[in-house]
Amino acid sequence: MPGFTRPLLGHRWTHLRAWRTRHPRTARALRLTTTAVAAALVLGALLLPNTLPALRAVSFARIPAEAVAGAVVVLALPRRPRLVAAVLYGLGLTALTTVNLLDMGFNAYLGRGFNAALDWDLLPDAQGYVRDTLGGGVATAAAVGAVVLVLLVAAVMVAAAIRLASVLARHRVRATQGALIAGTVWVTCAALGLTLFGGPIASERGAGALRVHAQRTVESLRDEAAFAEQAKADTFGNTPPGELLPDLRGKDVIFTFIESYGRSAIEDPVMAPGVERTLDTSTEALEKAGFAARSGWLTSATYGGSSWLGHSTTMSGLWIDNQRRYRTVSAGDHLTLTKAFQKTGAWDTVGVMPGVQKGWPEQKWYGLDKLYDAFDLGYRGPKFSWSTMPDQYALEEFQRRVHGKKRDKPLMSFVILTSSHQPWAPLPKMVGWDELGDGSVFEAIQKAGNKASDVITDTTKSREEYGRSVQYSVTALTQWLERYGTDDTVLVFLGDHQPIARVSGNHASRDVPVSVVAKDPKVLDKVDGWNWTEGLRPGRDAPVWKMSSFRDRFLTAFGSTPRPSKG
């Protein structure tokens, strides 16, 4: 077989040389085109930005230092080491392109760059989101496509690097002169700080991007160890049960998160009119029912997604802004606000989480005696994209199965609503509370709704439908409170994070609204010192706290005594 292969390859090479001899102009044009494409690919990879807004033609009008350095190395090496160097250079370009593309996606959706130490665990969640939104076939195709894309980029970049290395070696004298001139121009531009189209002409974008990612990874690994020690210390870690939340004894307390309910919903000119109208109308309706409200702002630990980071930050009093921190704290015994209620022995504690569709071991850390997930609420209607059921249905089942039942103790509930989860299509609509049944009533509403693919690809429509989703969730929650709330009901509801940057804007804050609602004036008297706005709509100048400060402020406001644990 080897003896047969060598003559075959030799024959093909001879045939190719003969073709070049017969068609010299075509062969020369092909060589020049291949070289130009290879150079464009290498320069493009070295200058590729890591955010979508920066992806403009002017971003590529730079001289990359990595190209000059690569040319110098190639010219200094003999044939075989030169080939190895070209392959390694192409693989480096592949890594650079991959992290830049990941940065684009993470910046667009989560408002931050990709973190190689923390974010691989989020990729299965992203695939799950695509599956629930656009179907299993699309999710599988996207996953396979991503792998194929990386392999294709690797093959193309390695081939381009080998091609350029071969051309440089073949024209060594002129290439050396060109590298010297390019290096001199780069150093001059860098020394003088010369710019073009708002950016430096002398670029080290590629090396800088890889350096940032390396530093980010190292810092994240160091942060994990430091956070583990921080989580062991707790202001209320040694507080006896009798000294926790004495001023809420006898009250049914409900903590509710509304998915993606962010400051932009109240202040963005596209979403705000409808959302503000809903908040004001709901405030008036609640006042007629005897309720009053106070509202402020919390700065979320997450943005655009990873809702569980917002939930855990609010409940733990720790800043949990990545998956490693979440795993660390949820595996320990740091006191959550919900667990404080359980620790007293004065409340039954329950979680209602229609978005949970698999085992959820965090139930113990949150201190929940009972958990109702997507399969425990008897829903037989259609899914609304990612959301397993409409908020109105989940709240009605919460009332029927939990809140409305007689019990020996008051109830502390932890409720996570999901209808305002992206992609905001199709959206549920309010129906008569007595018409909910097993959820089949939503079949026609779901079929008549927008297609997720149509909304995802249209920024304006995404913003409009996001605003409508928030209106729906707020309406469902406040109507539930009007209908079922009592003199002893205390509702705390807030957003977990802002919607994705495509909806909230590239420079939006991380603030989310938070409200405390109660009939008993003594409850709101306890939070008077917070200087929150009256009603469900927080004022623009209302206080803004870090989300991690809420636990301690809430415990203190309602009479808890700090007894620190040192860890």
VENJOVEN-V191497 format. One record per residue. RES is the residue in one small letter. PSI is psi in whole degrees, 0 to 359 (NA if undefined). NEAR is the number of other C-alpha atoms within 10 Angstrom. D_FIRST is the distance of its C-alpha to the first C-alpha in Angstrom with 2 decimals. Layout:
# VENJOVEN-V191497
res,psi,near,d_first
RES,PSI,NEAR,D_FIRST
RES,PSI,NEAR,D_FIRST
This chain:
# VENJOVEN-V191497
res,psi,near,d_first
m,311,5,0.00
p,321,7,3.88
g,332,7,5.42
f,324,8,5.09
t,318,10,6.19
r,314,11,8.90
p,325,11,10.53
l,314,12,10.64
l,321,11,12.35
g,322,11,14.39
h,317,12,15.52
r,320,12,16.68
w,319,12,18.49
t,319,12,20.14
h,320,12,21.19
l,318,13,22.70
r,323,13,24.60
a,320,12,25.91
w,319,13,27.13
r,323,14,28.92
t,321,12,30.53
r,330,11,31.77
h,67,11,33.06
p,320,12,34.25
r,316,11,36.86
t,318,13,34.70
a,319,16,31.95
r,317,12,34.68
a,321,11,36.23
l,318,12,32.94
r,315,14,32.42
l,320,12,36.00
t,315,12,35.85
t,317,15,32.73
t,318,18,34.41
a,318,14,37.68
v,317,15,36.17
a,315,21,34.40
a,319,17,37.73
a,320,14,39.63
l,315,18,37.39
v,312,24,37.73
l,321,20,41.47
g,317,17,41.97
a,321,23,40.41
l,333,26,42.52
l,1,24,45.71
l,125,21,45.26
p,171,22,48.50
n,14,24,48.61
t,149,18,51.34
l,320,13,51.57
p,332,10,54.92
a,356,12,53.46
l,79,14,50.55
r,159,11,52.07
a,323,8,50.99
v,339,12,53.33
s,342,18,51.47
f,4,20,48.61
a,64,18,51.01
r,165,21,50.40
i,108,22,48.74
p,128,23,46.45
a,328,19,46.56
e,331,19,43.07
a,317,19,41.66
v,314,18,43.55
a,320,12,42.50
g,319,16,38.83
a,319,20,39.00
v,316,17,40.70
v,314,13,38.10
v,318,23,35.17
l,337,21,36.98
a,352,13,37.61
l,148,14,34.03
p,179,10,31.31
r,303,14,27.96
r,312,9,26.05
p,328,12,29.20
r,320,19,30.07
l,317,18,26.88
v,316,14,27.62
a,321,19,31.23
a,319,26,30.38
v,314,21,28.30
l,321,16,31.21
y,317,20,33.68
g,321,24,32.00
l,325,19,32.06
g,320,20,35.69
l,325,24,36.47
t,314,23,34.96
a,318,17,37.26
l,315,23,40.17
t,319,25,39.69
t,313,18,39.39
v,328,19,42.58
n,318,23,44.42
l,320,19,43.61
l,319,18,44.66
d,317,23,47.81
m,312,23,48.59
g,315,18,48.44
f,321,21,50.41
n,322,22,52.99
a,325,21,53.48
y,322,19,53.95
l,0,21,55.13
g,23,26,56.72
r,166,16,54.65
g,169,22,51.26
f,140,23,48.31
n,111,20,48.53
a,337,16,45.26
a,341,17,47.24
l,333,16,49.11
d,357,14,47.76
w,329,12,44.45
d,340,12,46.66
l,342,12,48.10
l,319,11,44.87
p,325,11,45.01
d,321,12,48.65
a,319,14,47.70
q,320,17,45.25
g,321,17,48.05
y,316,18,50.42
v,320,21,48.12
r,314,18,47.66
d,333,18,51.42
t,313,25,52.17
l,356,17,49.61
g,157,13,48.01
g,323,15,45.09
g,316,10,42.66
v,319,15,43.47
a,316,19,43.26
t,316,15,39.78
a,321,11,38.64
a,318,15,40.22
a,313,16,38.52
v,319,11,35.05
g,322,12,35.85
a,317,12,36.90
v,315,12,33.64
v,321,12,31.61
l,316,13,33.97
v,316,15,33.47
l,321,13,29.66
l,316,13,30.02
v,318,20,32.53
a,313,21,30.25
a,316,15,27.35
v,317,19,29.82
m,321,26,31.71
v,316,22,28.77
a,319,16,27.47
a,318,25,31.06
a,318,26,31.54
i,318,23,28.39
r,313,19,29.53
l,321,21,33.02
a,320,22,31.97
s,317,19,29.94
v,317,14,32.96
l,317,20,35.39
a,325,20,33.46
r,332,12,33.20
h,57,11,36.97
r,317,15,38.02
v,308,11,41.60
r,324,12,42.60
a,320,17,40.84
t,316,17,42.76
q,316,11,45.97
g,318,15,45.30
a,321,19,44.57
l,317,15,47.79
i,313,12,49.82
a,319,17,48.44
g,319,20,49.13
t,317,13,52.63
v,318,15,53.38
w,311,21,52.16
v,319,13,54.33
t,313,14,57.30
c,321,17,57.06
a,317,15,56.72
a,323,10,59.65
l,353,11,61.87
g,34,12,60.82
l,141,14,60.15
t,161,13,59.33
l,128,12,58.19
f,38,11,58.69
g,8,9,60.02
g,161,15,57.19
p,139,18,56.31
i,318,22,54.39
a,107,24,52.76
s,144,22,50.52
e,42,17,48.75
r,315,21,48.15
g,306,23,44.59
a,322,15,45.39
g,320,11,48.69
a,314,20,47.17
l,324,16,44.76
r,319,12,47.67
v,316,12,49.90
h,321,20,47.40
a,314,15,46.91
q,319,13,50.70
r,320,18,51.19
t,314,17,48.83
v,315,13,50.56
e,324,12,54.00
s,321,19,53.15
l,322,14,52.11
r,320,11,55.35
d,324,13,57.35
e,316,15,56.14
a,318,12,57.69
a,321,11,60.89
f,325,17,61.29
a,321,16,60.98
e,320,11,64.01
q,321,14,65.86
a,340,22,65.45
k,334,16,67.21
a,139,15,70.44
d,125,22,72.48
t,326,15,75.92
f,19,23,76.79
g,329,19,74.65
n,15,14,77.70
t,125,18,80.08
p,153,15,81.77
p,321,16,81.46
g,346,13,85.14
e,11,15,84.70
l,126,22,81.85
l,45,21,82.74
p,333,16,86.38
d,3,17,87.41
l,6,19,85.06
r,135,17,86.17
g,355,14,86.83
k,144,21,84.68
d,111,21,81.67
v,130,23,79.18
i,121,23,76.12
f,120,19,73.34
t,129,23,71.33
f,131,22,68.39
i,121,27,67.81
e,129,24,64.19
s,23,29,63.65
y,96,28,67.43
g,174,30,67.61
r,328,26,70.15
s,329,26,68.64
a,333,29,69.80
i,339,25,73.36
e,344,15,73.22
d,135,17,70.61
p,336,10,72.42
v,313,18,70.13
m,327,22,70.24
a,316,17,73.53
p,312,14,76.12
g,318,17,75.00
v,317,25,74.29
e,319,18,77.58
r,318,14,79.45
t,316,20,77.93
l,317,20,78.79
d,317,14,82.34
t,318,14,82.90
s,323,21,81.57
t,314,21,83.80
e,317,16,86.84
a,320,15,85.97
l,322,24,85.51
e,320,15,88.80
k,330,11,90.57
a,0,15,89.13
g,5,15,90.53
f,153,23,87.42
a,159,21,87.08
a,154,23,83.99
r,140,22,82.99
s,145,24,79.77
g,202,27,77.87
w,144,27,74.41
l,140,25,71.68
t,116,24,68.73
s,152,29,65.63
a,353,26,62.94
t,173,26,60.27
y,128,29,59.77
g,343,26,58.18
g,194,21,56.81
s,53,18,56.38
s,326,22,59.81
w,337,19,59.83
l,321,22,60.16
g,317,24,63.41
h,310,24,64.68
s,326,26,64.06
t,315,26,65.45
t,316,26,68.66
m,334,22,69.17
s,337,27,68.23
g,11,23,69.89
l,150,25,66.71
w,102,22,64.56
i,91,26,61.33
d,10,18,59.16
n,167,18,55.65
q,325,17,53.80
r,316,19,53.79
r,319,22,57.58
y,315,17,57.92
r,320,12,55.98
t,310,15,57.95
v,323,22,61.38
s,345,19,60.81
a,354,13,59.67
g,201,12,62.95
d,24,15,66.63
h,134,22,67.84
l,120,25,70.73
t,160,24,70.03
l,320,23,72.94
t,322,24,72.26
k,334,22,72.14
a,322,23,75.45
f,317,24,77.05
q,321,21,75.51
k,328,17,76.63
t,334,17,80.25
g,1,12,80.32
a,354,21,82.50
w,146,22,79.85
d,143,20,77.37
t,138,24,74.08
v,148,25,71.60
g,138,25,68.51
v,108,25,67.77
m,83,21,64.22
p,347,26,62.95
g,348,17,59.80
v,121,15,58.66
q,16,12,56.26
k,180,9,54.87
g,141,8,56.18
w,84,10,58.29
p,344,10,59.09
e,350,13,61.03
q,320,16,63.93
k,316,14,65.20
w,322,19,65.09
y,347,25,67.01
g,43,21,69.57
l,121,21,69.44
d,325,15,70.95
k,142,15,69.37
l,132,17,66.53
y,111,19,66.22
d,195,18,62.73
a,336,18,61.30
f,359,15,61.47
d,2,14,65.00
l,7,21,67.00
g,23,13,66.79
y,131,21,65.34
r,11,15,64.26
g,187,20,64.03
p,155,19,61.09
k,152,21,59.26
f,84,27,60.02
s,236,25,56.60
w,326,24,56.03
s,127,26,59.57
t,336,21,59.85
m,156,25,63.50
p,148,27,66.33
d,321,26,68.46
q,318,27,71.59
y,314,24,70.26
a,318,27,69.08
l,321,23,72.53
e,320,22,74.38
e,325,22,72.41
f,317,20,73.11
q,314,15,76.77
r,320,12,76.69
r,336,13,74.69
v,291,18,75.79
h,326,21,78.27
g,356,13,80.74
k,149,8,81.13
k,144,8,84.06
r,164,10,83.22
d,335,8,85.02
k,158,15,83.45
p,171,19,82.65
l,136,22,79.04
m,123,26,76.59
s,143,26,73.73
f,106,21,70.49
v,128,22,69.32
i,112,26,66.21
l,148,27,66.39
t,354,24,63.25
s,339,31,64.25
s,20,29,64.07
h,141,24,60.40
q,151,26,58.13
p,12,28,57.08
w,36,30,60.72
a,135,28,59.89
p,159,25,61.09
l,143,27,64.29
p,165,27,66.79
k,156,17,70.45
m,138,16,73.58
v,174,14,75.01
g,136,7,78.19
w,330,14,77.99
d,358,7,79.35
e,2,10,76.66
l,319,18,73.57
g,228,16,73.19
d,11,14,69.62
g,355,19,68.20
s,339,14,67.57
v,341,15,70.04
f,356,24,67.35
e,308,15,65.07
a,323,12,66.71
i,318,18,66.88
q,318,20,63.17
k,327,13,62.23
a,352,12,64.56
g,173,15,63.23
n,155,15,60.90
k,139,18,57.14
a,320,20,55.51
s,328,12,52.95
d,325,12,55.86
v,320,21,57.66
i,323,18,54.71
t,0,11,53.90
d,108,11,57.55
t,315,12,59.15
t,315,14,62.70
k,323,17,62.36
s,317,21,60.80
r,318,25,63.86
e,313,18,66.26
e,327,23,64.71
y,313,28,64.48
g,319,26,68.22
r,324,22,68.93
s,321,28,66.94
v,318,27,69.06
q,317,21,72.20
y,311,22,71.15
s,316,24,70.44
v,318,24,73.66
t,315,20,75.66
a,316,23,74.27
l,314,21,75.02
t,326,20,78.50
q,322,18,79.51
w,317,16,78.45
l,317,20,80.67
e,318,17,83.59
r,322,12,83.23
y,352,13,82.68
g,151,23,83.68
t,182,17,86.77
d,338,13,89.19
d,10,17,86.90
t,132,21,83.59
v,118,25,81.93
l,127,21,78.83
v,117,18,76.60
f,149,22,73.88
l,169,24,71.51
g,157,29,68.19
d,329,37,65.08
h,169,33,63.68
q,157,31,63.69
p,172,30,61.45
i,158,23,58.26
a,329,18,58.73
r,337,18,58.14
v,314,26,61.34
s,340,23,63.44
g,153,16,62.54
n,340,14,60.47
h,30,8,63.35
a,153,18,65.05
s,176,17,66.62
r,18,23,65.46
d,146,26,68.91
v,149,26,69.57
p,150,28,72.98
v,138,26,74.60
s,145,22,77.78
v,127,23,80.15
v,134,25,82.23
a,158,25,85.14
k,322,21,88.54
d,115,17,90.17
p,337,13,91.40
k,330,11,91.25
v,312,20,87.46
l,334,18,87.25
d,328,11,90.02
k,337,15,87.63
v,14,17,85.23
d,323,12,87.91
g,351,9,87.01
w,343,15,83.54
n,37,12,85.12
w,163,23,82.85
t,142,20,83.71
e,141,16,85.74
g,184,23,83.88
l,351,28,80.19
r,108,25,79.34
p,140,22,79.08
g,157,16,80.68
r,330,13,78.67
d,12,10,80.61
a,153,15,80.32
p,145,15,79.06
v,118,15,75.32
w,155,14,74.10
k,141,18,70.72
m,328,28,69.53
s,348,23,69.33
s,350,18,73.10
f,318,19,74.07
r,307,21,73.98
d,322,20,76.45
r,319,14,78.69
f,312,15,78.86
l,317,20,79.55
t,317,18,82.22
a,327,20,83.88
f,32,17,84.42
g,8,15,85.98
s,144,22,83.18
t,123,18,83.93
p,127,18,81.26
r,90,14,80.46
p,147,13,77.41
s,141,14,74.73
k,345,13,73.15
g,NA,12,69.86
